[in-house]
Amino acid sequence: MSIPADFRAVLSDGDPRCPENPLPRLVVLHGSHLEGCLHVYTIEAMTEIEEGIKKLPRGSVARKKASRKILGKSWETEVDKDGRIVLPQRLREQIGLTGLATMTAMGDYFELWDADTYERFEAEEDDDDDIDPLLYLDSTQPPGDD
């Protein structure tokens, strides 16, 4: 699958090996807790997450759960010279990816969806079209989260 140029630039910026090595790495987070999509992180973002996990007390339930659901459900790969990655079949199956993929920016990561699934998901989210999304930034409790 081809990674859009804008996303490749972010991946390059977030990989300490770049620009010496022009092929940026990325980390794909998977697991049933992601509800229909995969999360894709830069190397630097995943390093921050790993550091956060290491700060949890050794042997704690929180550290074990975070390690299993994040570190145990991550896959690192590299973008090839043509700007593509080969997503393993098990990850494609997890999100029902059979045709086109959709990638959507989420700030410090991006989501990877089957295009048809994302279209349905987005249609469901559009139920609150009358809410200005900037309101989410001005409140400690976003509209609809009560």
Wavefront OBJ file of the C-alpha trace (Angstrom):
o trace
v 0.000 0.000 0.000
v 1.205 3.477 -0.863
v 1.754 6.010 1.942
v 0.772 9.565 0.878
v 3.698 11.972 0.523
v 2.488 14.208 3.376
v 2.401 11.243 5.749
v 5.814 10.030 4.528
v 7.255 13.458 5.353
v 5.913 13.195 8.915
v 7.319 9.676 9.228
v 10.730 10.927 8.035
v 10.668 13.814 10.514
v 9.839 11.333 13.287
v 12.612 8.849 12.504
v 16.021 9.702 13.999
v 17.732 7.716 11.191
v 16.458 10.133 8.559
v 17.719 11.842 6.406
v 20.910 9.707 6.488
v 18.683 6.715 5.741
v 15.973 8.053 3.412
v 13.536 5.177 4.088
v 11.531 6.097 7.197
v 10.368 3.502 9.670
v 6.943 3.399 11.247
v 5.136 1.393 13.903
v 1.685 -0.068 13.303
v -0.394 -0.670 16.411
v -3.074 -3.332 16.064
v -5.534 -5.142 18.301
v -9.250 -5.529 18.856
v -9.298 -2.466 21.152
v -8.802 -0.222 18.088
v -12.292 -0.896 16.692
v -11.855 -1.306 12.959
v -8.613 0.527 12.254
v -4.880 0.399 12.810
v -2.834 3.196 14.373
v 0.418 4.212 12.697
v 3.095 6.005 14.740
v 6.448 7.551 13.962
v 9.478 5.970 15.636
v 9.801 8.993 17.944
v 6.125 8.853 18.964
v 6.379 5.144 19.750
v 9.555 5.766 21.750
v 7.626 8.300 23.863
v 4.877 5.734 24.433
v 7.454 3.099 25.442
v 9.044 5.574 27.870
v 5.618 6.202 29.407
v 5.123 2.465 29.889
v 8.566 2.150 31.512
v 7.555 4.806 34.059
v 4.753 2.577 35.328
v 5.669 0.466 38.353
v 7.284 -2.861 37.433
v 4.881 -5.720 37.947
v 1.859 -3.424 38.096
v -1.349 -4.392 36.333
v -1.258 -1.103 34.396
v 2.272 -1.766 33.097
v 1.415 -5.341 32.114
v -1.778 -4.302 30.290
v -0.114 -1.375 28.521
v 2.808 -3.576 27.502
v 0.557 -6.300 26.125
v -1.908 -3.988 24.345
v 0.710 -1.609 22.976
v 4.154 -3.189 22.786
v 2.781 -6.676 22.209
v 0.435 -5.417 19.500
v 2.886 -3.347 17.487
v 4.690 -4.071 14.262
v 7.615 -2.029 12.948
v 8.328 -1.707 9.252
v 10.015 0.591 6.758
v 8.616 2.560 3.847
v 10.222 1.301 0.627
v 11.879 3.504 -2.015
v 8.538 3.826 -3.834
v 6.713 5.088 -0.710
v 4.936 1.822 0.031
v 4.624 -0.716 2.810
v 3.480 -4.315 2.660
v 0.885 -4.813 5.373
v 0.828 -8.402 6.676
v -2.297 -10.401 5.912
v -3.224 -10.731 9.609
v -3.359 -6.933 9.943
v -5.342 -6.535 6.720
v -7.795 -9.145 7.976
v -8.120 -7.418 11.348
v -9.546 -4.298 9.700
v -11.256 -6.076 6.802
v -8.958 -4.430 4.248
v -9.748 -5.971 0.885
v -9.499 -3.030 -1.491
v -8.701 0.627 -1.026
v -7.351 1.985 2.239
v -8.054 5.330 3.890
v -5.547 7.118 6.108
v -6.670 9.871 8.403
v -4.413 12.180 10.442
v -4.997 12.114 14.193
v -2.302 14.457 15.486
v 0.561 12.299 16.767
v -0.465 9.254 14.721
v -2.656 8.367 11.774
v -5.387 5.804 11.411
v -5.448 3.208 8.670
v -8.902 1.953 7.621
v -10.541 -0.109 4.939
v -12.054 2.673 2.776
v -15.610 1.279 2.868
v -15.482 0.761 6.643
v -14.218 4.309 7.163
v -16.976 5.705 4.957
v -19.603 3.957 7.129
v -17.862 5.067 10.331
v -17.691 8.661 9.126
v -21.393 8.612 8.179
v -22.239 7.511 11.729
v -20.071 10.285 13.181
v -21.804 12.856 10.981
v -24.868 12.564 13.215
v -23.501 15.539 15.170
v -22.881 17.747 12.113
v -24.631 20.632 13.834
v -21.773 20.876 16.373
v -18.832 23.107 15.472
v -15.740 20.903 16.025
v -13.848 23.880 17.455
v -16.090 23.534 20.515
v -14.150 20.390 21.392
v -11.102 22.610 21.979
v -12.887 25.052 24.290
v -14.241 22.591 26.811
v -12.933 20.090 29.301
v -15.866 17.864 28.329
v -16.532 17.621 24.590
v -20.125 17.910 23.380
v -21.848 14.546 23.446
v -19.496 13.034 26.075
v -21.845 13.525 29.028
l 1 2 3 4 5 6 7 8 9 10 11 12 13 14 15 16 17 18 19 20 21 22 23 24 25 26 27 28 29 30 31 32 33 34 35 36 37 38 39 40 41 42 43 44 45 46 47 48 49 50 51 52 53 54 55 56 57 58 59 60 61 62 63 64 65 66 67 68 69 70 71 72 73 74 75 76 77 78 79 80 81 82 83 84 85 86 87 88 89 90 91 92 93 94 95 96 97 98 99 100 101 102 103 104 105 106 107 108 109 110 111 112 113 114 115 116 117 118 119 120 121 122 123 124 125 126 127 128 129 130 131 132 133 134 135 136 137 138 139 140 141 142 143 144 145 146
